[in-house]
């Protein structure tokens, strides 16, 4: 059994209160990982093309402010 399968089995065996606690922790963890990835992509210039396209569409009236 691989590591992921072991973790899955452990999560499946959690009691409801522990599962709720784990779920909350994991959502926060996942958000932090996502934020770091977006920050790294932004700093490396990977998002520059998308930003340029969005600004261009906004300037040409194809988009609007939220």
C-alpha positions in Angstrom: 0.0 0.0 0.0 1.4 3.4 -1.0 1.6 6.4 1.2 -1.5 8.1 -0.2 -3.6 4.9 0.3 -2.4 4.7 3.9 -3.4 8.3 4.5 -6.8 7.7 2.8 -7.4 4.7 5.1 -6.5 6.8 8.1 -8.8 9.6 7.1 -11.6 7.2 6.5 -11.2 5.8 10.0 -11.4 9.2 11.7 -14.3 9.8 14.1 -16.6 12.7 13.1 -15.0 15.3 15.4 -11.5 14.4 14.2 -12.6 14.4 10.6 -14.0 17.9 11.0 -10.8 19.1 12.6 -8.8 17.4 9.8 -11.0 18.9 7.1 -10.6 22.4 8.6 -6.8 22.0 8.8 -6.6 20.7 5.3 -8.6 23.5 3.8 -6.3 26.0 5.4 -3.2 24.1 4.4 -4.4 23.8 0.8 -5.1 27.6 0.7 -1.6 28.3 1.9 -0.1 26.0 -0.8 -2.2 27.7 -3.5 -1.3 31.2 -2.3 2.5 30.3 -2.4 2.0 28.9 -5.9 0.3 32.0 -7.2 2.9 34.2 -5.6 5.7 32.2 -7.1 4.0 32.2 -10.6 3.4 36.0 -10.3 7.0 36.7 -9.2 8.4 34.5 -12.1 6.3 36.3 -14.7 4.1 33.3 -15.5 1.0 35.4 -15.1 2.2 38.4 -17.0 0.5 37.3 -20.3 -2.9 36.7 -18.5 -2.6 40.1 -16.8 -1.9 41.8 -20.0 -4.8 40.2 -21.8 -7.2 41.1 -18.9 -6.1 44.7 -19.0 -6.4 44.8 -22.7 -10.0 43.4 -22.6 -10.9 45.8 -19.8 -9.6 48.8 -21.8 -11.4 47.7 -24.9 -14.7 47.4 -23.1 -14.9 43.6 -23.2 -14.8 43.4 -19.4 -15.9 45.4 -16.5 -14.9 46.0 -12.9 -16.5 43.8 -10.3 
